[in-house]
């Protein structure tokens, strides 16, 4: 069964698994700033003479220079990955009786988070996209981050005994997120938010 939601997500069943796909919403201002940052850094770094120093006591200076070059290259790779994520990325939510899996994919490749069914303590709609409270100065669509999205999957205990959560659906509004959660909970009621009585 295939279904295209309100245009911001698609839904299909693959055997006993529900699969939701949300393309990453394009933020053209951030894409432009990222491209300009990459071009600027390459423009500054490329013509530089990275010739290593010669002499007896310059090994430490050469090591520092190599570390700086490595950090710059690592930063450029991460920035390029963010640009590609913004242009071609998509979030995938797979729900089955065994687990809830959230994937960030670019051309079918990317990181994922799996919460086994016995660890899921609830699947619900959040009123905010996640991240920090107040003014959010971080990117909302980080390729490697699972802290943003309208749908929250709570599962077990994380570091420092806090509830470990994974979020999905940065491109969804609250109504669309509620549609997705309703579809999931109708088929998989075991993922309803569990309340504990004190």
Buried (B, 14 or more C-beta within 10 A) or exposed (E): EEEEBEEBBBBEEEEEBBBBBBBBEEBEEBBEEBBEBBEEBEEEBEEEEEEEEEEEEEEEEEEEBEEEEEEBEEEBEEBEBBBEBBEEBBBBBBBBEEBBBBBBBBEEEBEEBBBEBEBBBBBBBBEEBBBEEEEEEEBBBBBEBBBBBBBBBBBEEEEEEEEBBBBBBBBBEEEBBBBBBEBBBEBBEEBBEEEEEE
